[in-house]
Amino acid sequence: MRLLLRSLGVDFETQVQLPGVGRVDFLVDGWLIIECDSREFHEGWGKQVEDRRRDIAAARLGYVTIRPLATEILRDDSTVRDMLQGVISTLGPRFTA
């Protein structure tokens, strides 16, 4: 994911602690949270419920969260890159204006 974000030329931080949300994998341009979900850490209903609670808490603070799967990042990074580029170009101006 770091390489994809670098290729897009965006500013990002890793493992950012957000009050009321917890630690997020990536924070892009101060508004976009990227959580790289893997089966190891996100399998089971309890984990799914917790992820949704965190996403809602982040949204209430003005963040947008996307959750590409680890398998997508590793196997089809061009699709993930296109998705990220689309989200950033569409929503970014709303947050950085």
C-alpha positions as CSV (number, residue, x, y, z in Angstrom):
1,M,0.0,0.0,0.0
2,R,2.8,2.4,0.7
3,L,4.2,2.0,-2.8
4,L,0.7,2.6,-4.3
5,L,0.3,5.7,-2.2
6,R,3.7,7.0,-3.2
7,S,3.0,6.4,-6.8
8,L,-0.1,8.6,-6.5
9,G,2.0,11.4,-5.0
10,V,-0.2,11.9,-1.9
11,D,0.8,12.7,1.6
12,F,0.2,9.9,4.0
13,E,1.0,8.7,7.5
14,T,1.0,5.2,8.8
15,Q,-0.4,3.7,12.0
16,V,-2.1,6.9,13.1
17,Q,-4.0,7.0,16.4
18,L,-7.3,8.9,16.1
19,P,-9.2,9.7,19.2
20,G,-12.5,7.8,19.4
21,V,-11.5,5.6,16.5
22,G,-8.2,3.9,17.4
23,R,-5.1,3.2,15.3
24,V,-5.7,3.3,11.5
25,D,-3.4,1.7,8.9
26,F,-3.0,4.8,6.7
27,L,-4.3,8.4,6.9
28,V,-4.1,10.1,3.4
29,D,-4.1,13.9,3.1
30,G,-5.6,14.2,6.6
31,W,-9.1,12.9,5.5
32,L,-8.9,9.4,4.0
33,I,-8.5,6.4,6.2
34,I,-7.3,3.2,4.5
35,E,-7.6,0.0,6.4
36,C,-5.9,-3.0,4.8
37,D,-8.1,-5.8,5.8
38,S,-6.8,-9.4,6.0
39,R,-8.5,-12.6,7.1
40,E,-6.1,-12.9,10.0
41,F,-7.2,-9.7,11.7
42,H,-10.7,-9.2,10.3
43,E,-12.4,-12.6,10.2
44,G,-15.5,-13.4,12.2
45,W,-18.7,-11.4,13.0
46,G,-17.2,-9.8,16.1
47,K,-14.3,-8.3,14.0
48,Q,-16.8,-7.1,11.3
49,V,-18.9,-5.4,13.9
50,E,-15.9,-3.7,15.5
51,D,-14.7,-2.5,12.0
52,R,-18.1,-1.0,11.3
53,R,-18.2,0.8,14.7
54,R,-14.7,2.3,14.0
55,D,-15.8,3.4,10.5
56,I,-18.9,5.2,11.9
57,A,-16.8,6.8,14.6
58,A,-14.4,8.0,12.0
59,A,-17.2,9.3,9.7
60,R,-18.6,11.3,12.7
61,L,-15.3,13.0,12.9
62,G,-15.3,13.8,9.2
63,Y,-13.1,11.0,7.8
64,V,-13.8,8.7,4.9
65,T,-12.8,5.1,5.3
66,I,-12.0,2.5,2.6
67,R,-11.0,-1.1,3.2
68,P,-9.2,-2.8,0.4
69,L,-8.6,-6.5,1.1
70,A,-5.0,-7.6,1.6
71,T,-5.4,-10.1,-1.2
72,E,-6.5,-7.4,-3.6
73,I,-3.5,-5.3,-2.7
74,L,-1.1,-8.2,-3.2
75,R,-2.7,-9.8,-6.3
76,D,-4.3,-6.9,-8.2
77,D,-2.6,-3.7,-7.2
78,S,-3.6,-1.9,-10.4
79,T,-7.3,-2.2,-9.5
80,V,-6.6,-1.0,-6.0
81,R,-4.5,1.9,-7.4
82,D,-7.3,2.9,-9.8
83,M,-9.9,2.7,-7.0
84,L,-7.7,4.9,-4.7
85,Q,-7.1,7.4,-7.5
86,G,-10.8,7.6,-8.2
87,V,-11.7,8.2,-4.5
88,I,-9.0,10.8,-4.0
89,S,-9.7,12.7,-7.2
90,T,-13.5,12.7,-6.6
91,L,-13.6,13.4,-2.9
92,G,-10.3,15.0,-2.2
93,P,-11.3,18.5,-3.4
94,R,-14.1,18.5,-0.8
95,F,-11.6,18.0,2.0
96,T,-8.6,20.0,0.8
97,A,-10.4,23.1,-0.5
